[in-house]
Amino acid sequence: MKRVFEYKDIPDDKKVKLVALKLRKYASIWWENLVAVRVRKGKGKIRTWIKMREKLRSNFLPSHYLQDNYLKLHRLKQGPKSVEEYTREFEQLLLKCDLREDDPQTLVRYLSGLNEYIAHVVELHTYSSLDELSSLAYKVEQQQKIKGKDLTSKPNPRPIPTQRPPYFNPRPQTALSPQNTPYCPHQPHK
């Protein structure tokens, strides 16, 4: 709704009416009922989008929604995801949690979820925003991919032997009997 408000340049006094018109099915019925109950109780109309959004959230978002998203954000790791996928998920969770933390805290939170190698390289550079940090992480990931491809395309400097060297010729083991026991001068013969 925020984007619609900005795009259509909706004045504050019209936002609640516009959102009320856009509500469908159960949400529309719920809103009409809320307005009627407020009138019966002698309460004033909800006139601000902030107040309406608060009412919508309290009714339609489960009580554990925010806690679940905080937990997901806290546990978020890049793992096998690309930097781009990790960044997208990180930003979505930030929005869902509606975190109001300082930029340095957000940057540390993002950095701690990156794969270790990428995080170590990125820490060597200067950055001051999440966009700069994610851009650096993306570049490091791309360089890592290029290096990985170069390493696999280079021929192996040592050929892998397919046969044993010709001087290695093991003899089959045979059971020693008195006739084929080798003579050893230092041991008594039977």
Rosetta silent file (secondary structure, phi, psi, omega in degrees, C-alpha in Angstrom):
SEQUENCE: MKRVFEYKDIPDDKKVKLVALKLRKYASIWWENLVAVRVRKGKGKIRTWIKMREKLRSNFLPSHYLQDNYLKLHRLKQGPKSVEEYTREFEQLLLKCDLREDDPQTLVRYLSGLNEYIAHVVELHTYSSLDELSSLAYKVEQQQKIKGKDLTSKPNPRPIPTQRPPYFNPRPQTALSPQNTPYCPHQPHK
SCORE:     score description
SCORE:     0.000 S_00000001
   1 L     0.000  -35.321 -179.193    0.000    0.000    0.000 S_00000001
   2 H   -57.915  -41.215  179.759    2.855    2.337    0.748 S_00000001
   3 H   -67.130  -38.561  177.604    3.980    2.117   -2.893 S_00000001
   4 H   -63.712  -43.975  179.475    0.440    2.777   -4.119 S_00000001
   5 H   -58.186  -44.766 -178.301    0.195    5.818   -1.837 S_00000001
   6 H   -69.494  -42.175 -177.476    3.456    7.193   -3.181 S_00000001
   7 H   -64.189  -45.641 -177.369    2.684    6.392   -6.814 S_00000001
   8 H   -90.476    0.159  179.594   -0.779    7.945   -6.755 S_00000001
   9 L    51.254   55.206 -177.276    0.290   10.676   -4.324 S_00000001
  10 L   -78.354  127.773  176.632   -2.615    9.894   -1.988 S_00000001
  11 L   -70.491  154.329 -176.223   -3.149   12.468    0.789 S_00000001
  12 H   -54.115  -39.652 -176.123   -3.185   11.165    4.376 S_00000001
  13 H   -71.624  -10.830 -179.804   -6.914   11.766    4.880 S_00000001
  14 H  -104.255  -11.844 -174.314   -7.796    9.500    1.901 S_00000001
  15 H   -61.766  -45.479 -177.800   -5.490    6.521    2.677 S_00000001
  16 H   -62.166  -43.921 -179.790   -7.848    4.732    5.094 S_00000001
  17 H   -63.549  -41.069  179.381  -10.777    5.017    2.644 S_00000001
  18 H   -63.839  -45.452  179.683   -8.667    3.704   -0.245 S_00000001
  19 H   -64.230  -41.591  179.326   -7.428    0.699    1.738 S_00000001
  20 H   -59.962  -37.788  177.334  -10.958   -0.035    2.956 S_00000001
  21 H   -67.414  -31.071 -176.789  -12.127   -0.117   -0.669 S_00000001
  22 H   -82.175  -15.984 -179.948   -9.342   -2.557   -1.605 S_00000001
  23 L   -66.222  140.626 -177.243  -10.159   -5.064    1.159 S_00000001
  24 L  -125.678  158.241  173.954  -11.785   -8.251   -0.133 S_00000001
  25 H    48.683 -124.554 -175.018  -13.810  -11.167    1.256 S_00000001
  26 H   -61.107  -38.148 -178.950  -13.297  -11.748    4.980 S_00000001
  27 H   -61.033  -38.727  179.442  -11.044   -8.695    5.384 S_00000001
  28 H   -66.195  -43.853  178.292  -13.801   -6.453    4.008 S_00000001
  29 H   -63.900  -44.551  178.786  -16.406   -7.951    6.346 S_00000001
  30 H   -57.713  -44.609 -178.536  -14.008   -7.671    9.283 S_00000001
  31 H   -64.339  -45.512  178.570  -13.374   -3.976    8.542 S_00000001
  32 H   -59.050  -41.824  179.060  -17.073   -3.135    8.271 S_00000001
  33 H   -65.077  -43.302  179.270  -17.676   -4.904   11.580 S_00000001
  34 H   -59.573  -44.727  179.222  -14.760   -3.058   13.260 S_00000001
  35 H   -61.814  -45.133 -179.734  -16.138    0.306   12.100 S_00000001
  36 H   -63.043  -42.805  179.616  -19.656   -0.608   13.364 S_00000001
  37 H   -63.577  -40.945  179.468  -18.347   -1.781   16.759 S_00000001
  38 H   -63.712  -39.049  178.384  -16.352    1.452   17.184 S_00000001
  39 H   -64.569  -45.820  179.325  -19.474    3.520   16.411 S_00000001
  40 H   -59.943  -36.396 -178.344  -21.551    1.515   18.946 S_00000001
  41 L   -85.000   -2.120  178.379  -18.878    2.037   21.615 S_00000001
  42 L    78.706   16.872  178.159  -18.698    5.745   20.878 S_00000001
  43 L   -84.906  153.577  179.704  -15.101    5.587   19.642 S_00000001
  44 L   -73.227  165.495  178.094  -13.924    7.849   16.852 S_00000001
  45 L   -68.575  151.608  173.255  -13.267    6.740   13.297 S_00000001
  46 L   -80.780  116.063 -173.203   -9.900    5.355   12.373 S_00000001
  47 L  -111.180  -13.173 -177.832   -8.517    8.180   10.280 S_00000001
  48 L  -111.451  146.659  177.455   -4.804    7.381    9.864 S_00000001
  49 H   -62.720  -37.167 -179.883   -3.175    4.684    7.796 S_00000001
  50 H   -59.425  -45.681 -179.938   -0.782    3.924   10.685 S_00000001
  51 H   -66.801  -41.093  179.521   -3.693    3.122   13.016 S_00000001
  52 H   -64.368  -43.628  179.204   -5.472    1.071   10.329 S_00000001
  53 H   -60.614  -39.917  177.822   -2.297   -0.868    9.540 S_00000001
  54 H   -60.681  -43.757  179.310   -1.895   -1.605   13.252 S_00000001
  55 H   -66.025  -42.138  178.598   -5.461   -3.000   13.401 S_00000001
  56 H   -62.428  -44.892 -179.847   -4.940   -5.082   10.252 S_00000001
  57 H   -62.927  -45.737 -176.944   -1.699   -6.527   11.578 S_00000001
  58 H   -65.148  -28.311 -179.557   -3.122   -7.380   14.978 S_00000001
  59 H   -89.310  -36.037 -171.204   -6.060   -9.204   13.377 S_00000001
  60 H  -104.453  -16.185  176.233   -4.472  -10.920   10.366 S_00000001
  61 L   -98.091  131.741  178.169   -0.921  -11.691   11.425 S_00000001
  62 L   -61.787  153.519 -176.883   -0.500  -14.544   13.910 S_00000001
  63 L   -60.612  -28.518 -178.134    0.959  -13.528   17.262 S_00000001
  64 L   -89.677   -1.718 -176.562    4.101  -15.571   16.581 S_00000001
  65 H   -54.706  -51.697 -177.321    4.664  -14.071   13.097 S_00000001
  66 H   -65.459  -44.793  179.268    7.157  -11.455   14.242 S_00000001
  67 H   -61.785  -41.304  178.846    9.007  -13.835   16.577 S_00000001
  68 H   -61.114  -42.274 -179.756    9.275  -16.470   13.847 S_00000001
  69 H   -71.218  -35.923  173.951   10.773  -13.943   11.455 S_00000001
  70 H   -60.189  -43.931 -179.716   13.212  -12.629   14.081 S_00000001
  71 H   -63.952  -43.583  177.511   14.340  -16.195   14.644 S_00000001
  72 H   -60.574  -42.933  179.722   14.738  -16.815   10.895 S_00000001
  73 H   -64.756  -41.927 -179.391   16.766  -13.613   10.565 S_00000001
  74 H   -64.417  -36.097 -177.209   18.937  -14.528   13.543 S_00000001
  75 H   -93.105   -2.394 -173.870   19.649  -18.018   12.160 S_00000001
  76 L   -63.341  125.790  176.054   20.024  -17.001    8.509 S_00000001
  77 L  -129.461  150.732  179.676   23.185  -18.365    6.873 S_00000001
  78 L   -65.659  -47.914 -179.892   24.245  -18.234    3.250 S_00000001
  79 L    54.671 -134.251 -178.219   25.034  -21.948    3.041 S_00000001
  80 L   -80.052   -4.711 -179.425   24.704  -23.232   -0.544 S_00000001
  81 L   -69.057  154.159  173.328   22.745  -20.134   -1.648 S_00000001
  82 L   -73.993  164.285  177.623   24.347  -17.557   -3.895 S_00000001
  83 H   -59.578  -39.260 -179.447   25.157  -14.148   -2.410 S_00000001
  84 H   -62.041  -45.438  179.153   22.266  -12.734   -4.426 S_00000001
  85 H   -65.692  -42.776  178.582   19.779  -15.251   -2.972 S_00000001
  86 H   -61.108  -44.581 -179.162   21.143  -14.746    0.548 S_00000001
  87 H   -62.633  -43.718  179.548   20.892  -10.944    0.205 S_00000001
  88 H   -60.555  -46.484 -179.715   17.309  -11.148   -1.062 S_00000001
  89 H   -65.170  -40.049  178.685   16.260  -13.386    1.844 S_00000001
  90 H   -60.248  -48.567 -178.331   18.113  -11.167    4.337 S_00000001
  91 H   -65.979  -38.295  177.805   16.378   -8.019    3.071 S_00000001
  92 H   -62.324  -43.064  179.626   12.948   -9.692    3.047 S_00000001
  93 H   -67.679  -36.575  175.795   13.383  -10.760    6.660 S_00000001
  94 H   -58.923  -44.062 -179.967   14.549   -7.255    7.634 S_00000001
  95 H   -66.234  -43.025 -179.896   11.359   -5.855    6.135 S_00000001
  96 H   -63.466  -36.761 -179.172    9.140   -8.467    7.783 S_00000001
  97 H   -80.600  -16.389 -177.269   10.742   -7.802   11.156 S_00000001
  98 L    51.230   47.003 -178.154   10.567   -4.044   10.633 S_00000001
  99 L   -68.059  137.150  175.550   13.911   -3.791   12.399 S_00000001
 100 L  -120.851   73.880  179.583   14.993   -0.368   13.476 S_00000001
 101 L  -117.129  162.189  178.930   18.657   -0.919   14.182 S_00000001
 102 L   -66.350  153.437  178.744   21.714    1.128   13.299 S_00000001
 103 H   -54.392  -45.016 -179.850   23.434    0.438    9.981 S_00000001
 104 H   -57.970  -36.448  178.406   26.557   -1.021   11.668 S_00000001
 105 H   -65.759  -43.041  179.370   24.395   -3.587   13.478 S_00000001
 106 H   -64.181  -40.508 -179.556   22.664   -4.581   10.242 S_00000001
 107 H   -64.674  -41.466  178.315   26.003   -4.853    8.443 S_00000001
 108 H   -65.894  -40.229  178.379   27.426   -7.114   11.151 S_00000001
 109 H   -60.912  -44.636  179.494   24.263   -9.222   11.060 S_00000001
 110 H   -64.933  -47.372 -177.447   24.587   -9.609    7.258 S_00000001
 111 H   -61.515  -38.946 -177.320   28.329  -10.310    7.407 S_00000001
 112 H   -69.648  -17.798  178.408   27.942  -12.990   10.082 S_00000001
 113 H   -92.535  -13.570  179.211   25.580  -14.963    7.829 S_00000001
 114 L   -67.754  155.988  172.986   27.869  -14.952    4.797 S_00000001
 115 L   -59.280  144.722 -170.569   29.999  -17.985    3.997 S_00000001
 116 H   -54.835  -46.247 -177.296   33.249  -17.745    5.944 S_00000001
 117 H   -62.083  -47.025 -179.004   35.608  -17.281    2.989 S_00000001
 118 H   -63.186  -43.870  179.971   33.513  -14.502    1.447 S_00000001
 119 H   -60.531  -42.372 -179.529   33.094  -12.763    4.812 S_00000001
 120 H   -63.579  -41.870 -179.656   36.852  -12.795    5.481 S_00000001
 121 H   -68.989  -43.026 -178.504   37.659  -11.266    2.104 S_00000001
 122 H   -63.191  -37.438 -179.716   34.882   -8.663    2.349 S_00000001
 123 H   -59.978  -20.715  179.751   36.060   -7.595    5.816 S_00000001
 124 L   -76.495  -10.789 -176.408   39.314   -6.410    4.218 S_00000001
 125 L  -107.349  167.286  178.362   37.422   -3.722    2.286 S_00000001
 126 L   -97.199  136.577  177.331   35.636   -0.530    3.272 S_00000001
 127 L  -152.358  152.438 -179.121   31.833   -0.354    3.107 S_00000001
 128 L  -133.207   -3.294  178.910   29.231    1.814    4.765 S_00000001
 129 L  -139.331  165.208  178.526   25.883    0.468    3.549 S_00000001
 130 H   -65.186  -35.748  178.107   24.180   -2.848    2.997 S_00000001
 131 H   -62.438  -44.479  179.207   24.216   -2.208   -0.759 S_00000001
 132 H   -64.503  -43.420 -178.599   28.004   -1.712   -0.744 S_00000001
 133 H   -64.463  -45.935 -179.720   28.544   -4.752    1.458 S_00000001
 134 H   -67.969  -32.451  176.960   26.342   -7.052   -0.633 S_00000001
 135 H   -66.022  -42.775  176.652   27.991   -5.755   -3.815 S_00000001
 136 H   -62.102  -45.068 -179.729   31.452   -6.603   -2.417 S_00000001
 137 H   -60.840  -40.659  179.175   30.244  -10.052   -1.357 S_00000001
 138 H   -62.691  -43.591 -179.803   28.846  -10.639   -4.847 S_00000001
 139 H   -63.363  -42.767  179.004   32.177   -9.642   -6.459 S_00000001
 140 H   -62.220  -42.445  178.914   34.135  -11.955   -4.155 S_00000001
 141 H   -61.657  -42.466  179.951   31.764  -14.806   -5.007 S_00000001
 142 H   -64.588  -41.853  177.433   32.202  -14.163   -8.739 S_00000001
 143 H   -63.059  -40.134  179.577   36.008  -14.133   -8.408 S_00000001
 144 H   -62.500  -40.293  178.597   35.846  -17.358   -6.440 S_00000001
 145 H   -65.072  -41.840  179.747   33.786  -18.960   -9.226 S_00000001
 146 H   -63.886  -45.423  178.632   36.272  -17.798  -11.874 S_00000001
 147 H   -61.264  -41.207  179.529   39.216  -19.156   -9.882 S_00000001
 148 H   -62.170  -39.498  178.958   37.412  -22.447   -9.412 S_00000001
 149 H   -68.915  -41.069  179.548   36.824  -22.755  -13.156 S_00000001
 150 H   -62.188  -41.041 -178.582   40.458  -21.920  -13.938 S_00000001
 151 H   -64.832  -37.252 -178.190   41.694  -24.547  -11.513 S_00000001
 152 H   -78.991  -22.627 -177.887   39.554  -27.249  -13.049 S_00000001
 153 H   -87.379  -14.895  179.107   40.445  -26.346  -16.618 S_00000001
 154 L   -75.159  141.020  177.741   44.231  -26.495  -16.083 S_00000001
 155 L   -69.051  150.061  178.642   45.848  -29.833  -16.923 S_00000001
 156 L   -70.440  125.658 -176.642   47.154  -31.844  -14.020 S_00000001
 157 L   -67.193  -26.304  179.009   50.961  -31.338  -13.866 S_00000001
 158 L  -110.317  118.102  178.767   51.572  -34.934  -12.696 S_00000001
 159 L   -67.567  145.233  177.849   50.066  -37.672  -14.811 S_00000001
 160 L   -83.177  121.728 -178.525   48.226  -40.332  -12.886 S_00000001
 161 L   -66.346  136.341  178.786   49.964  -43.683  -13.501 S_00000001
 162 L   -94.641  -21.340  178.761   47.686  -46.243  -15.067 S_00000001
 163 L  -128.534  164.556  173.691   50.078  -49.144  -14.433 S_00000001
 164 L   -76.892  153.210  179.017   52.578  -50.001  -11.814 S_00000001
 165 L   -57.796  150.607 -176.414   56.178  -49.282  -12.737 S_00000001
 166 L   -63.267  -24.454 -178.313   57.843  -52.128  -14.672 S_00000001
 167 L   -78.084  -11.125  178.474   60.345  -52.792  -11.880 S_00000001
 168 L   -94.964  109.695 -178.641   57.568  -53.706   -9.484 S_00000001
 169 L  -138.773   87.305 -177.192   56.665  -57.295  -10.112 S_00000001
 170 L   -67.363  140.464  178.379   55.280  -59.035   -7.053 S_00000001
 171 L   -92.582  143.857  178.691   55.699  -62.803   -7.008 S_00000001
 172 L   -64.791  139.470  179.781   52.809  -64.948   -6.021 S_00000001
 173 L   -77.763  132.068  175.135   53.104  -66.261   -2.477 S_00000001
 174 L  -123.261  151.317  179.695   53.428  -70.036   -2.182 S_00000001
 175 L   -67.314  136.579 -179.323   53.377  -72.080    0.945 S_00000001
 176 L   -84.332  126.275  174.800   56.898  -72.999    2.072 S_00000001
 177 L  -117.310  166.148 -177.609   57.581  -76.663    2.301 S_00000001
 178 H   -56.528  -29.291 -178.105   60.921  -78.253    3.288 S_00000001
 179 H   -74.017  -35.681 -176.529   61.780  -78.826   -0.384 S_00000001
 180 H  -106.637   22.628  174.571   61.341  -75.251   -1.461 S_00000001
 181 L   -78.978  128.632 -178.927   62.674  -73.534    1.660 S_00000001
 182 L   -68.068  150.255 -179.673   65.586  -71.337    0.692 S_00000001
 183 L   -79.099  129.276  175.718   68.976  -72.157    2.151 S_00000001
 184 L  -123.008  119.293 -174.528   70.151  -69.739    4.803 S_00000001
 185 L   -67.391  -22.337 -176.496   73.740  -70.303    5.972 S_00000001
 186 L   -88.857   -8.149 -179.265   73.190  -68.827    9.434 S_00000001
 187 L  -111.666  143.295  178.792   70.315  -71.042   10.413 S_00000001
 188 L   -68.571  142.818 -178.851   70.631  -74.747   11.085 S_00000001
 189 L   -93.724  141.957  177.720   69.085  -76.949    8.414 S_00000001
 190 L   -93.548    0.000    0.000   66.664  -79.723    9.300 S_00000001
